[in-house]
Amino acid sequence: MKTLIVYGTKSGASKECAEILGEKLSNSTIIDIDQEKPALNEFTHIIVGAGVRNDKMYKPIRDFLKKINRIYYLKP
């Protein structure tokens, strides 16, 4: 079982949370969505963290989630 912790942040709060989770979860990988695009097929679980401002999630994470939805859930 391998867990991906992917986050996006402007202020650094999501990074702090991701690092705390990473310390608690064995066999986990932490990725900043602004620095790297994860290979999802390497993971059995995914945890996503992002800031929300004015009812909108951090755009790079929002785009990442839309991509996952298209790839994994909208296949014919």
Secondary structure, 3 states (H helix, E strand, C coil): CCEEEEEECCCCHHHHHHHHHHHHCCCEEEEECCCCCCCHHHCCEEEEEECEECCEECHHHHHHHHHHHHHHHCCC
